């Protein structure tokens, strides 16, 4: 938590206790104790203009457990997260990135860091993935590896993440 506060330039104007994240899980955690699926606040930074940038971990697999989804599934889920958060949170969503370890995604938001809001949107988004007929942005003119997608795998992953919904905030 101290590192998180330092990342915020010691801003006294931002009280994280009002955002609904379990404070014991904010910031970096020992990867040996992380659970999946899980959603946790990784960091908050204050921009020069006063904007708050929230980085949230969406953990889909336990680290170091050799449980990696295939790259095509991760790629498709990345597309679904990008499209869904852009559509459902257009004023607050900044970016999504696949974790290099292939155990989750980094989600970046501006001026919206409430756990309840982010988790509700994620739940809606993942329910849509389960019903999807196609992976968004998966045409040759939209994607640099347009043939490397797995819609059925993304649907299964969405269902798996949703099945752990009641424990998402229990990161460890």
Secondary structure as UniProt FT lines:
FT   HELIX           2..7
FT   TURN            8..10
FT   TURN            12..13
FT   HELIX           16..19
FT   HELIX           23..25
FT   TURN            31..32
FT   STRAND          38..46
FT   TURN            48..49
FT   STRAND          52..59
FT   TURN            63..64
FT   HELIX           71..88
FT   TURN            90..92
FT   STRAND          93..98
FT   TURN            100..101
FT   STRAND          104..110
FT   HELIX           115..131
FT   TURN            136..137
FT   TURN            140..142
FT   TURN            144..147
FT   HELIX           151..163
FT   HELIX           165..167
FT   TURN            168..169
//
